[in-house]
Amino acid sequence: MPHLLTRADVEDLLDFGGAIACLEGAFQDQARASLTDPLR
């Protein structure tokens, strides 16, 4: 049986600042063409 996460579960687990920093780094890598996208 799957475990469904509630909004409160996600809020407790998510570090919003860390998520933003991760996305920012990924976009910077993509802009420098150092990020590779796997073939679909």
C-alpha positions in Angstrom: 0.0 0.0 0.0 1.5 3.4 -1.0 2.2 6.0 1.7 0.6 9.3 0.7 2.3 12.4 1.9 0.2 15.3 3.3 1.0 18.9 2.8 2.3 19.0 6.4 4.6 16.0 5.7 6.1 17.8 2.7 6.5 21.1 4.5 8.3 19.3 7.4 10.7 17.6 4.9 11.3 20.4 2.4 14.1 22.9 2.9 12.7 25.6 0.6 16.0 27.6 0.6 17.9 24.4 -0.3 15.5 23.6 -3.1 15.9 27.1 -4.6 19.7 26.9 -4.4 19.6 23.5 -6.1 17.4 24.8 -8.9 19.6 27.9 -9.3 22.7 25.7 -9.6 21.0 23.5 -12.2 20.0 26.5 -14.3 23.5 27.9 -14.1 25.0 24.5 -15.2 22.6 24.4 -18.1 23.5 28.0 -19.1 27.2 27.0 -19.1 26.3 23.9 -21.2 27.9 21.7 -18.5 24.6 20.0 -17.7 23.7 17.0 -19.9 20.1 15.9 -20.5 19.7 12.2 -20.9 18.2 11.0 -24.2 14.5 10.3 -24.0 
